[in-house]
Amino acid sequence: MLKGYRILDFSFYLPGPYASKRLAEMGAEVIKVEPPEGDPARSVGGGHVFSANNRGKKSIQVDLKNDKEIERLKKLITGTDVILESFRPGILDRFGLGYESVKRIKENIIYCSLRGYSAVNERRHQGSHDLNFLALSGLLSQMADADHSPIHPTLTIADQVGGIKASESILAALLHKERTGEGAHIEVSILDAAIDLMNNHFQYFNYSKRHNGIPELEGLNPRYAIYETLDNRHVALAALEDKFWSNFCKGMNLSSFNPAQGELKAIFRMKTFEEWTRFGILHDCCLTPVLSIEEVYSQQIKNSIAPDGKSFSSLNPFPSLGEHNELFLGESIFHEQIKEGE
């Protein structure tokens, strides 16, 4: 859907690259602008965060302290539709690549600044990571154990929802540009995107001072809970509506049943994980297995199909550093660098 659109991606690590990955999967040409040493994510944790979030892109190396390379980059901007950057406020202005400067190069550019905090937040110039945004948004308070202590998450929920917000905003700006011919400067706050995930919780707190959001979903409703199976695996039951609950009861040959959660726990301990998985498929009662990473990968990810019709396993996972230097910045700069290095 985005074939023919070019995006220059100045972002590093996870939120910005995740946003541009989504756009690349929709067909956009995403050119990753990296410093000479590359995106720091290339060397963090074995490079897995980099490879997971940069497949389908191109890579060029640009030294922002080199005036010649800045000028080459500005020429590339003339044929670019979108710029995505995730620096702290004002950093790219120092190199003549802030929004106002870029707008003079291409008036209808769409320029997306993905920040940790909004322009009015007192932390706006500070660095932060996913765990900080989860903590400040209230999301972390909802990931708690029985003693109400926060549980350390393994998912980067705030970073990724910030990336989703950025890609969504870019798509809206491209639609607006198609209709009006106008570009836009978009500022996306990761913290604000994370806070928006709490909208149901805030509504309940505002009217009834509830801290755990929707009452039916907090884990105390027997119809909406996680249960252990005979073989010590787990399944998720979400039979909130009567029709799904009726299907569950009929499947279990229960004529009239309004159990306490403890009774259901005993029932779920009667069958194995595989038996409950088949039961959920046969009886349409919102009952699903709690799958492991290995199971999800083998069943749904390994051979899944990308928007371009290719399986993800067949795609070049990510570009090598500077793989497309000559194609986009010309040969002379990089030949000069090689000679100087010699």
C-alpha positions in Angstrom: 0.0 0.0 0.0 2.9 2.4 0.6 5.0 1.4 -2.5 6.5 4.6 -3.9 6.9 6.4 -0.6 10.4 7.0 0.7 11.1 7.4 4.4 14.4 8.5 6.0 14.7 6.9 9.4 17.1 8.6 11.8 15.9 6.6 14.8 17.9 4.1 16.9 17.2 1.2 19.3 13.5 0.2 19.4 10.5 2.6 19.2 11.4 4.4 16.0 12.8 1.4 14.2 9.6 -0.5 15.1 7.5 2.3 13.6 9.5 2.3 10.4 9.5 -1.5 10.2 5.7 -1.4 10.2 5.8 1.1 7.3 8.4 -1.0 5.4 6.1 -4.1 5.7 3.4 -2.0 4.0 5.7 -1.4 1.1 7.5 1.9 1.9 11.1 2.3 1.0 12.8 2.9 4.4 16.3 4.2 4.4 18.0 3.9 7.7 20.4 6.8 8.3 23.1 5.5 10.6 26.2 7.1 12.1 29.6 5.6 10.9 29.6 3.2 13.8 26.0 2.2 13.1 22.8 2.1 15.2 23.9 1.2 18.8 21.3 -1.6 18.7 23.5 -3.5 16.3 25.8 -4.3 19.2 23.3 -4.6 22.1 22.3 -8.1 23.2 23.8 -9.8 20.2 22.1 -7.5 17.8 18.7 -9.2 18.1 16.8 -6.0 18.8 18.3 -4.5 15.7 17.5 -7.5 13.4 14.0 -7.8 14.8 13.1 -4.2 14.0 15.0 -3.3 10.8 14.2 -6.0 8.3 13.2 -4.8 4.9 15.1 -1.5 5.1 18.1 0.0 3.5 21.1 1.4 5.4 23.4 4.4 4.7 26.1 5.7 6.9 26.2 9.5 7.5 28.6 11.4 9.7 26.5 14.4 10.8 29.7 16.2 11.7 30.8 16.1 8.1 29.4 19.1 6.1 29.9 17.2 2.8 27.8 14.3 3.9 25.1 16.7 5.3 24.9 18.3 1.9 24.5 14.9 0.2 21.9 14.0 2.7 19.9 17.2 1.9 19.9 16.2 -1.7 18.4 12.9 -0.7 15.7 14.7 1.3 14.4 16.4 -1.9 13.1 12.9 -3.0 11.9 11.9 0.4 8.3 11.9 1.7 8.8 11.2 5.4 11.5 11.8 8.0 11.3 9.9 11.3 13.7 10.9 14.1 13.9 10.1 17.8 16.7 12.4 19.1 16.2 14.6 22.1 14.7 18.0 21.2 17.0 20.3 19.3 19.7 17.8 18.4 19.0 17.7 14.7 18.6 21.5 14.6 22.4 21.7 15.3 23.1 20.0 12.0 20.6 21.9 9.9 18.2 18.9 9.9 15.4 20.2 12.2 11.9 20.5 10.8 12.2 24.2 9.9 15.4 23.6 8.0 14.1 20.5 6.2 10.9 22.3 5.3 13.0 24.8 3.3 14.4 21.9 1.4 11.1 20.2 0.8 8.0 22.2 1.8 5.6 19.4 2.0 7.8 17.0 4.0 6.2 14.9 6.7 8.5 15.1 9.7 7.8 12.8 12.7 9.7 13.4 16.0 9.3 10.5 18.3 10.1 11.6 21.8 10.0 10.0 25.2 8.0 13.0 26.6 5.8 15.7 25.3 7.1 19.3 24.8 5.4 20.4 28.0 6.7 17.6 30.2 9.4 18.6 32.7 11.4 15.5 31.7 11.3 16.3 28.0 15.1 16.6 27.7 15.9 13.5 29.7 16.7 10.0 28.5 14.4 7.2 29.5 13.5 3.6 28.6 10.5 1.4 28.4 10.4 0.6 32.1 10.3 4.3 32.9 7.4 4.9 30.6 5.5 1.9 32.0 6.1 3.3 35.5 5.0 6.8 34.8 1.9 5.8 32.7 0.4 3.6 35.4 0.7 0.5 33.3 3.3 -1.0 35.6 1.0 -0.6 38.6 -1.4 -3.0 36.8 1.2 -5.7 36.4 1.3 -6.7 40.0 1.5 -9.9 42.1 -0.9 -10.9 45.0 1.0 -8.5 47.3 0.4 -5.6 44.8 4.1 -5.4 44.0 4.9 -4.6 40.4 6.1 -7.5 38.3 9.1 -6.8 36.1 7.8 -7.2 32.5 9.7 -8.8 29.6 7.6 -7.0 27.0 8.6 -3.5 25.8 4.9 -2.4 25.7 5.5 1.3 26.0 8.2 1.5 23.4 6.2 -0.5 20.9 2.9 1.3 21.4 4.9 4.5 20.9 6.2 3.1 17.6 2.6 2.1 16.6 1.4 5.7 17.4 4.2 7.1 15.3 3.4 4.9 12.3 -0.3 5.6 12.7 0.4 9.3 12.8 2.6 9.1 9.7 -0.1 7.3 7.8 -2.7 9.9 8.8 -0.3 12.7 7.6 0.3 10.9 4.3 -3.5 10.8 3.8 -3.8 14.5 4.6 -0.9 15.3 2.2 -2.7 13.4 -0.6 -5.8 15.4 0.0 -4.3 18.8 0.6 -0.7 18.7 -0.7 0.4 19.9 2.8 3.2 18.4 4.9 3.2 18.2 8.7 5.4 18.2 11.8 4.2 15.4 14.1 5.4 15.1 17.6 4.7 11.7 19.3 5.3 11.1 23.0 5.9 7.5 24.0 4.7 8.3 27.5 1.5 9.8 26.2 0.9 6.8 23.9 1.4 4.5 26.9 -1.0 6.6 29.1 -3.6 6.3 26.3 -3.7 2.5 27.0 -5.1 3.3 30.4 -8.2 5.1 29.2 -10.6 2.5 30.5 -8.9 2.6 33.9 -9.1 6.4 34.1 -12.8 6.3 33.2 -13.5 3.8 36.0 -11.3 5.7 38.5 -13.0 9.0 37.7 -16.5 7.7 38.3 -16.0 5.0 41.0 -12.5 5.3 42.3 -11.6 1.8 41.0 -7.9 1.2 40.5 -8.1 -2.0 38.4 -10.2 -0.9 35.4 -13.1 -3.0 34.1 -14.4 -5.1 37.0 -15.2 -8.2 34.9 -11.6 -8.4 33.7 -9.6 -8.1 36.8 -9.3 -11.9 37.4 -12.0 -12.4 40.0 -14.7 -13.4 37.6 -14.7 -17.2 37.2 -15.7 -16.9 33.5 -12.7 -14.7 32.8 -9.6 -16.2 34.3 -6.5 -18.3 33.8 -6.7 -21.9 34.9 -4.1 -24.7 35.5 -4.6 -28.0 33.6 -4.0 -31.6 34.7 -0.5 -31.5 33.3 0.5 -28.2 34.9 0.0 -26.0 31.8 -2.5 -23.1 31.6 -5.5 -22.1 29.6 -7.4 -18.8 29.4 -11.1 -18.7 29.7 -13.0 -15.6 28.6 -16.6 -16.7 28.4 -18.1 -13.4 29.5 -21.2 -13.5 27.3 -23.9 -16.0 28.3 -23.8 -17.7 24.9 -20.1 -18.6 25.3 -20.7 -19.7 28.9 -23.6 -21.8 27.8 -21.4 -23.4 25.2 -18.8 -24.2 27.9 -21.4 -25.7 30.2 -23.0 -27.8 27.4 -19.6 -29.1 26.4 -19.0 -30.2 30.0 -22.6 -31.6 30.3 -23.5 -29.1 33.0 -27.2 -28.2 33.0 -27.1 -25.2 35.3 -23.8 -23.9 36.6 -22.8 -20.8 38.5 -19.6 -21.9 40.2 -17.1 -20.2 42.4 -13.7 -19.8 41.0 -12.4 -22.6 43.2 -14.9 -25.1 41.7 -13.7 -24.2 38.2 -10.1 -24.7 39.2 -11.0 -28.2 40.1 -12.8 -28.8 36.8 -9.8 -27.5 34.8 -7.5 -29.9 36.6 -9.5 -32.8 35.2 -8.2 -32.5 31.6 -4.8 -32.0 30.0 -3.6 -28.9 28.2 -4.1 -30.6 24.8 -7.6 -31.8 25.8 -8.7 -28.3 26.8 -7.2 -26.9 23.6 -9.4 -29.3 21.5 -12.4 -28.5 23.8 -12.1 -24.8 23.1 -12.0 -25.4 19.4 -14.9 -27.7 19.4 -17.3 -25.8 21.6 -16.7 -22.0 20.8 -16.5 -20.9 24.4 -13.6 -18.4 24.3 -11.2 -21.0 25.7 -7.6 -20.9 24.4 -4.2 -22.4 25.5 -1.5 -20.2 27.0 1.2 -20.8 24.5 4.9 -20.7 25.0 7.2 -18.5 22.9 8.4 -21.7 21.2 4.8 -22.8 20.3 3.8 -19.4 19.0 6.9 -19.1 16.9 6.5 -22.6 15.3 2.8 -22.3 14.8 2.3 -18.7 13.7 5.6 -16.8 13.1 8.1 -19.0 11.4 6.0 -19.5 8.2 3.8 -16.4 8.4 3.3 -14.2 5.4 4.4 -10.6 5.1 2.3 -8.0 3.3 4.4 -8.4 0.2 3.4 -12.1 -0.1 6.7 -13.5 1.1 7.2 -15.5 4.2 9.1 -13.7 6.9 11.6 -16.5 7.1 12.6 -15.9 3.4 13.2 -12.2 3.8 16.6 -10.6 4.3 16.2 -9.9 8.0 18.1 -6.6 8.1 20.6 -4.5 6.1 24.3 -4.6 6.8 25.7 -1.3 7.9 26.1 1.1 5.0 24.9 -1.5 2.5 23.3 1.1 0.3 25.9 4.0 0.7 26.8 4.2 -3.0 23.2 3.9 -4.2 21.9 6.9 -2.2 24.9 9.1 -1.4 27.1 8.6 -4.4 30.5 7.1 -4.5 32.9 10.0 -4.1 32.4 10.6 -0.3 32.9 7.0 0.6 35.9 6.7 -1.7 37.5 9.7 0.0 36.9 8.1 3.4 38.6 4.9 2.3 41.6 6.8 1.0 41.9 8.8 4.2 41.7 5.6 6.2 44.5 4.1 4.1 
